[in-house]
């Protein structure tokens, strides 16, 4: 009788512990949209010359004007970075052939110098005017514009909350369908993604209008993906 009495509490305790039924791993996604607050411009000057020295001197003068204009427009020195520099010969190809019938090698007909800078514009209201001023002062190549958010920390944190809530809602649905309940949280892993318009190359023309270049920043999407794993506890049956 004493043995039966002693075993009764143990049996009651076992009945209250859910039975382990395996694990469930669910992917969740969270997305937050926000307007960018800064832009990166890759622009510069390409010059031609009979000699490399001539092309370089012309390029140096034009780049000095461009950098001065950017700084006068309020761009800080820390936001201007040289991103490309090249000196290349211009070749002229001929259809003429030598006495053996081979095509003659190309000849150098001048030189081309290119110098580009990446500029961070932190006041988007000035972006169109800065593009216009850059072209007016001699920037004849603009290789693209990309937008970003200077500090996306809070945006990502909000996306994380949404991603985990999405994963948990799906997991609870599957657990209910499997006659189980979610148990202990086992693991969480995440991936980040930013969706923004792809910058397209833009080439300046001599007849660019004097008005500020129209620019639309639109919105960016900050997305977090999570993979979450829980234990599954089988529901007790009577």
Secondary structure, 3 states (H helix, E strand, C coil): CHHHHHHHHHHHHHHHCCEEEEEEEEEEEEEEEEECCEEEEEEEEEEEECCHHHHHHHHHHHHHHHHHHHHHCCCCHHHEEEEEEEEEEEEECCCCECCCCCECCCEEEEEEEEEEEEEEECCHHHHHHHHHHHHHHCCCEEEEEEEECCCCHHHHHHHHHHHHHHHHHHHHHHHHHCCEEEEEEEEEEEEEEEECCCCCCECCCCCCCCCCCCCCCCEEEEEEEEEEEEEEEECCCC
